[in-house]
Amino acid sequence: LLEGVVAEPERPIGDFSLVTPKARALLPDPSRPLPPRWAGSVVDRFVEQAARHPEKIAVTAPGESWTYRELDQASAALAYALRRGGVGQGDVVAIEAYRDPRLLVAVLATLRAGGSFLLLDAAYPPEMLAERVAIAAPRAVIRAAKGNRAVIPLPEGSLPFPLGEKEEILALSDGEVLPEILIGPDDLAYLAFTSGSTGRPKGIVGTHRPLSHFFAWYAETFEVGEEDRFSMFSGLSHDPLLRDLFAPLWLGATLVIPDPAEIGTPGYLTRWMLRERITVTHLTPAFARLLEISATAKPQNGNAEPLEELRYAFLSGDVLHPQDVERIRGLAPAVRIVNFYGATETPQGIAAYPVPEEIGENPAAIPIGRGIEGVDLLVLTKNDALAAPGEIGEICVRTPYLTRGYLGDESLTREKFRPNPFTNLPDDRIYHTGDLGYYDWTGNVVFLGRRDDQVKIRGFRIELDEIRRVLRRHPAIHDVEIVLDAAPSGENRLLAYYVAEHVLPLAQLRSFLAPKLPDYMIPSRFVHLDAFPLTPNGKIDRKALPRPDAHLGGAAPFMPPRTPYEEALTEIWREILDTEKIGIHDNFFELGGHSLLATQLFGRIRETFQVELSIRAIFEAPT
């Protein structure tokens, strides 16, 4: 740096590079050629696996299993029906998603018909589903479960395809067979939505090349194969779900689906993984904590068994901490842990860090690693120069395997997907993630946080403005501020501050939001203010916002515990909900409770009272 300053004393100090020759050898070369490769589509690979071992179980769920032959025939029959119904190349097909083998049938059929799938979690609020369907304008809507009532509104001109028993799906083709559509690398494969900074969800358009590139790399890099059994834990509208669905099909392995009604029941998950002999799992750090809670719900006859057969745990979606690694290794002594990094705009994982046996002394977080094959993971300064080790910059992704960009928003696409300043070639793009990080002295990238208003809750990406926009629609609310807060447990949670003429009942606020936002976007605490504190320049002074009140109960009057049992229960509630004052009529969900915390609650109840309760009990009796 000093040599550069002496040589060019008139040059702005921010233009000088801190990258030394020694450091440069550790860092990626952003000007090297990155030619794309094409390994064929995920559908092509699935068809090959179905031909190789047709009678092997492809997917199993409570009460039913599907072989590769059955999955091949059913998806081909549904693809025939979709094409006959008018679905053409690139048309969007909305899939009402459930944890059900028919989800695989629907996804494969959409791709075989030449369409692009849009996964919509059937448990999401109706207004959110309706908004996304209106933006996507799907040509058809598939309900990927038998016997369920349709929850996605059918747009005008769209065709409904409810899926029933295997025989009913096979009958959709009337015995006819259409030739397979030739899928190209740049053909549309899917549409995915993320939270938008304008309050309107962003549609991201993905193609086939990034999907097949990731799974080809995955199969070549890790010791996984057709004997493996994969869990299905990812959220149904969360893009990591594609790893759950396609990784086993690419390998000729088996996907195992847990009972969705039992996932939150203490002890279920680890017992299920043992029973089903799960060898590979993809999960978020928050879900890893759920597994630990499940494991602590010991069976009546002794300690929970370790997950001896679990060989790989791939983590993504949020910051991975050393405590998370310890939790997973405590459950599965032989497991290999890999930290993935990516965004919906950079499909699947575009960086990976195999976590070593020895993590080192007190790292704040596990690194996100380096770019996978065909990817440069760059940390750039504000002048678009490569940052030196230890120098904080924006994490950017250079690869030919990016998505196309944002549906109907060329301006945002140009802002986030920019030409590579190191080559200035038109097809050489860099995606600017908005994440901050730095290179360590091994060349791995360490994630630090966001440079904008985007946050992560339980692995889900959220733009706070989307929550603000919905709350401002409440007729009694004049203004809103949403902030991210860390609970003593370390879990992120949302606080909502609102300006209104009087305090609004918690039940009313939550019921207003419930049809419009999924549970992970509903704030844990609501704080009434007469006016926001302001900085000298007139902006909201977030540092001056008050902490939530000690008692945040609902409409019922506060009533303290009256018996030793109630005292013990309220003490458990206080610790889990981080609320000092709990009344016996307070509602668990109105105090910020959610499914993950409910699992912790029932684990503690079992430990304290030696009784088994179904997780459904908290929904039926939430006080």
N, C-alpha and C positions, 0 to 999 in steps of 0.2 A: 504494500500500500504506500509506504513512504517513498519507495523508488518511483512509483507512478506519479506521486504528487510532485516530486522534484523534477521529473521529466516534463510534466504538463501542469504547471502551477495554476493556469487559468481555467482548467477544466473543473466543472462542478464536482464536489466531493462524492456525491451520490452515484456518479458515473463510474467510479473506480471499482474494479473487481477485487474481492477478497480471496478469490480462488487461486491457490498456489499450485505449482506443478505437482506437488505430492497429492494435494486434494483432488486435482483434476483426474488423476488416475483412478480415484474411487468413484467418481460421478459418471452418470450416463452422458453419452455424446449426443446432443440433440440435433446434430447435423448428419448423423449416420443414416444410410438407407434403411428403410423399414418396408420391404416389399410385402404385400398381403399374401396370405395363402388361403386355399379353399379346400377343405377336407370333405366336401359334400355336406348336405343339410342334415339336421338332426333326424328328420323323417327318413332320409335315405339310410342312415345308420340304423335306425329302429327296424326298418324293413329287413335289412341284412341280418340283424340279430334274431328277428322272428323266423326267418328262413333257416338259420343255424340251429336253433333249439326251440321249436314251436311249442313244445309241451312244458317248458320251464315256466314257473310262476313269475309273471312280470310285476304284478301288484297284488297285495293282499290287505284286507281291511276286516274289521269285526264282521263275521258272518259271510264273507265271500272272498274268493280269490279269482284272478284272471290270468290265464296263460298268455304267452306272447302270441300264440295263434289267435286266441279269442280277442285280444286287444287289437291285433292287426285286422282281423275281419270286421270287428265292430267299428273301428275308426274309418276303414275303407267304406263301409256301408253308410255311415253318417256323412262322410265326405261326398259320396254320390248324391245323397239327399240335399246337401247344401248346394252343390253345383246345379242340380236340377231346379232348386229353388231360386237360383239367380246369383249366388255368391260367385264372384269372379276374382281375377288376379288382384290382390292387394286390398280387397274389400274387408272391412272390419267386421268381425263376429264377436259379439259380447258373450262372455261365459259367466253365468251365475255360479260362482265357485263354492264348493263344499269339500270337506275332507272325505272324498268318495272316489273310488276307482274311475267313475264316469268323468271325472275331471281330466284324466289322461286321455280318455276316448275323445272328449270334446276338443282338447288342444291339438291332438294329432290329426283329427278329422279336419279341423280348420286349416291347418298347414297343408294337408294333402289336397284340400279343395283349392289351394292357391290363395287362401285368405290370410288375414293377420288377426290374432286373437287379442282380446281385451279381457283380462281377468278382473272380476268384480266380486269381492267378498259379500256373500249373501247376508252376513250379519251387520254390514255397514248401514248407517241411517238411510232411510228412503230418500231424503232430499239430496244427500251426497251422491247416491247412486243415480238419481234422476239427472243431476247436473252433469255427471260424467257421460252418461248415455246421450244426453242432448249434444254435448260437444263432439263425441265420437261418431254419432249418426251411423250405428251399425246396420249392416244389411240383414243380419239374423241375430237371434238371441237363443243361446243354448242353456237349458237348466240342467246342470251337471250333477243331478242326484235324482233317485227315484222317489216318488211320493211326496216331494216337497212342494209347497205352494210357491208360485212364482213371486219374486219380490222386485225384480227389475221391470220398470215400466217399458212396455213395448212401443218403440217409436213408430210413427206412421210409415208404412211401407216395409217394415221389418217382419221377418218370418220367425215364429216361435218353434223351438225344437226341444220339447221336454224329453228327457231320457229315462227309460224304464228298465225292465229286465233285459238281460243279454239278448234273448230271442226277439224282443221287440225292436231293439236297435238293429240287429241283423236284417230284420224285415224291411227296414227303411230303403234298402237298395232294390227291393223287388227281384232279387236274384241277378240283377244286372251288375256288370263290372265296367267301370270306366278306366281308361289308361291313366297311369300316374302322371300328374303334372310335373314337368321339369322345373325344379326350383333352382333359381340362380342365386349367387352370393349376395346380390344387392336388392333382391326382392324383399318386400315388407314381410316381417314375421310377427310383430306384435305391436301393440300400443299400450303404454303404461302411464299412469298418472302419478304425479307427486304434488305436494303442497306448493302453492304458488305465492310469490311475494306480493302480488296484487290482490290476494284473497281469492283468486280464481285458480282452480287446479291447472297444472301444466301437463299437457299430453306430450309424451316422448315417443318418437317413432323409431322402432328398432328393426334391423334387417337380419338376414340369416347368417351372414359371414361372421359377425362377432360371436354368435351362439356356438357355431361349430368350431370356431377357433379356440374358444375357451375350453370346451369339453375334450377336444383333441389334445390340448396342452395338459389338461387335468389327468387324462388317462395315461399320458406319457410320463408325467412327473411323479405321480404318487403310486404306491403299490396297491392299487385297487383293481378289481376284476369282477368276473361274472359270478363268483361265489359270495360276493358281499351282499349285505342286507342294509339298505338305507332307510333312515327314519324320515318322516315328513312332519317337520315342526314349524316351517316358515309360515308367515302370515299369508293368507290367500290372495291378497292384493299387493303383496310385497315382492319386488322383483327377485330377491333371493330364492323365492319358491321355484324358479326355473331350475336352480341347481338341484333341488329336491326331485323335481320331475324328470329332468333330462339326463342327469349323471348316471342313474342306474340303467336307463334305457340305452344310453350310448355304450355302456359296458356289457350289456346283457345280464345285468344283476337284477335284484328284486327290490321294489319299493314297498315299505311297510307303513300303513296308515294307522295311527292310534285312534281310539274312540274319542271323538271330540267332546263328548259329554263328561268324560272322566279325566281329561288332561289336568284339571286343577285339583283333583282329589289327592290329598296327601298320600304319598307312597305309590300312587299308580304308575307314574312315569318310569321310575327305576324298575319296578316289578315288570312292567310291560317290556322295557328294553331287554331285561334278562330273559323273559319268556320268549320274546321274538328273536333273540340272538342278534341284536343290532350291532353291526360292525363299523358303520360310517354314519356320522350325523353332521348336519349343517345347522347352526343355531346362533343366536345372538348372545352376548354376555348376560342380558337379562334373563333369557331362557335357561342359560347355564345355572343361574341362581335358583330358578324354579326347580331344576333337576336336583340341586343340593338340598332344597327344602323337601323334595320328595324322598330323597335318600334318608333324611333325618327322621322321617316318619317310620320308625322301626317296626317290623312285624312283632306280633305278640310273643313269638317264640325266640326272639334274640335279635342280633344285629342284622342290618341289611347286607346282602351279598354285594361284593364289588362287581362292576361291569367288566368282567374279565375279557369278554369278546370284543369290546369296543376298541377299535384300532386307530381310527381317525376322528378328530373333532375339528371341524372347520368353522371358525368364528368370524362374524362380520356384522355390520350394521351399527356398531358403536365402539367406543374406546374400550380396548381390552386391557384390564389391569392385572398386575401380578396375582392379586387375590383371586381373580377369576380363574387363572391358570391353576392355582393351588386347589380350588374347588373341584375342577374337572379331574385333576390328577388324583385327588382324594377319592373320587368315585370310580375311576378307571385307571388302575396303576400302569397298564401297558399302553395307554393312549398316546398318540402323536398329535400335537396341537398345532394348527396352522392359522395364522391371523390373515384374513383376506381384507382387501380394501377395494372399494369401487363405489360407483354411484349409478343411478338409473340411466344417466347419460353415457356411462361407460360400462356396458353390460357385464354382469357377473363380477368376478374378481379380476381386476387388472393389475393388482400388486399382491404379493404374498410374503409372509414371514413365518418360516417354520420355527416355532418357539423352542429354544435349546433347553436341555435338561437343567442347566444352571442359568438362571435369568440375570444374575448380577446383583449388585448392591442397590437395593431400594429404587428401581426405576419408577418414575411416576406412571408410565404407561408402556405397554409392549409396542415396539415399532410396527409400522404397517409394511415395512420391508421395501422391496424393489419391484420394478415392473416385471410382469411375466414375459414370456417369449413374445416378441413383436410389440412391446410396450416400453416406452421411456417414462418413468415417474420423475417429473421435474419439480424442483422447488425454485421459483423464479422471484426475483426482486421486483420492486415497482417499476423498474426500467426494463423489465423482461430479460434481465441477465441471469445466468445460472448462479444460485446462491452458494456460498461456501459452507462447509460443515459448521454447524452451530449458528448460522445466519438465518433468521426467520424470513420466510417468504410464503407465497401462495403455492399450494400444491396443484400442479397442472399435469395433464395426461396427454402424451403424444403417442398416437397409434393409428393405424389404418382401420382399427376395429371399433370406432366410435359409432354411436347412433347417428341418424340423419339430423336430429335436432328436434325442435319443438313444433308441435302440430299447429299450423296456422299462425306462427309467430316468427317471421323471418328476422325481425329486429332483435329479439332475444337470442335467436340462434346465432346471428352474427356477433353478438356481444360475448357469448359464452364459448363459441367454437371459432377460434381465430386462426389465421395462417401462422405457420411456424416462423418466428422472426429469424431463426438460425439458418433457414433454407430459402424462405420466401417462395416456396413452390405452392401452387394453388390447391393441390390435393393433399398437402401435408398439413393436417390440422392439429391444433392443440386445444383441449377442453380445459377451461379455467373453472376449477371446482368451487372456489370461494373458501376452501379450507386452508388453514395456516399450518405450517410445519417447518421442519428443518432436517438436513442431513446430519446423521451422527458420524463418528469417525470410522465407521465400517462401511459407510455409503448407504445405510438403510435410512428410510424416512421415518420421522417421528411426528405423529399428528398432535397438534396443539389446540385446535378449536376452529371457530368460524370467524370470518371477517364481516359477517352480515347478521341478519335476524333469523337465520335458520338454526334449528336446534334438533336434537335427537331425544326421543322419549321411547324407552323400551325397544330401541332399534329402528323406530319409525322416524322418517324425516318430516319435519314440520316447519312451515313458515308461520311465524306468529301472527302475521297480518291476516291470515285466513281465519284465525280464531277471533281477532279483533273485528273483522268485517261482520261475522255472524252475530257477535254479541251486540254490536252497535245497532242491529236491527231490532233489538228488544225495545218496545215502545217507551219504557220507563228509564232507559239508560241514555245519558247524554254523551258520555265519553268513556273510553276503555283503554287500559294498558295491560299487556300480558308480559310477564317476566319469567325467566327460568330460575328455579331455586333448587338447591341441593338439600335433600333431607339428611338427617344424621346417619341414615343407613347408607348414604352415598348415592342413592337413586335420584335421578333428575325428576322434578315435578314442576307443574305450571301453577303460577299464582295469577289470579285475575283481580285487578283493581278497577272499580267502576265508579263513575260519578252519577248520582241520582238524587232525587229529592228526599228519599228515605231508603232504609235498608230493605233489600228484597229478600224474600225467603229463599233459602238454599234449594229447597225442593222445586220452587218455581224456576230458578235459574237453570238447574240441571235438566228439568223437563223441557225447557225451552231449547237447550242445546242438543239433547239426546237425538231428536229426529234429523239433526243437521250435521253432526260431527261424530266420528267414532270415539270410543271411550278414551283412547290414549290422547285425544286432543281436547278433552274436557278438563278444565283446570281442577286441581286438587283443593284449592282454597279460593274463596271470593271475599274481597275486602271492599266495604263501602267507604267512599270519601265524599266530602262536600265539594272538594276541588283538588286538583293535582298540585303537588309542590312543584315549583318551577325554578329553573336555573336563571341567572341574571340575563341570559339571552332569550328567555321565554320558552325554553324547551322543558319537557317533563324531567324533573330531577329524580331519576330512578333510585339513587342512593338515599334519598329522603323518604321513600315510600315506607310506610310502617309495616312491621311484621304482623302476620295474622293474629287475631285475638286468641286468647287461651282456649275459650270455648266457642266452637263453631257449630253448635247443634242446629237442628232444623226448626220446624215450626212449633214442635212440642216444648212445653216448659222444661227447664233443666230439673232432673231428679237424680240425686246421687245414688250410688249403690247402697243397698240396705242389708245385704247378707254377705257372709264370707265368700260364697260362690260368685256373687255379683262383683265383689271387691276384686277377686282374682281375675275375672273376665275383663273388667274395665282396665286393670293394670296391663293386661296383654294388649288391649286395644290402644292404650296410651303409647306403648312402646312401638307398636307396628304403624300407627297412624301419625306418630309424632305430634300428638295433641295432649296438652296438659290436663284438660278437664273433660271427662267423658260422663255423660248421663246415660241412664239405662234406656231412655227412649231415643237416643241419637241414632241416626241412620248411617251404617257403615259406608255406603256409597256417597252420601252427602258430605261425609267428612274426608272425601278424597280416596276412598278405598277402590280397588280394582281387582281383577282376577289374580294377578300375581300376589298382591298383598293378602287376598282371601286365602290363598294356599298357605302363606306363612301363618295366618291366623289359625287355620284348622290344624296345622302342624303343632303349634303351641298348645292349642286346646287338647289335642291328643296327648301331648307330653305331660301336661299339667293334670288332666282329669282322667286319663286312661280310657277315653271313650272314642269311638269311631263315628264321625259325622260325614255325610255326603256334602260335597261342595255346593250342591243345589240348595242346601239349607239356608245359606246366607242370602240367596236371592229370594227365597220364600219368606224369611224372617230376618230382615237386615238390621234390626235394632239389638 
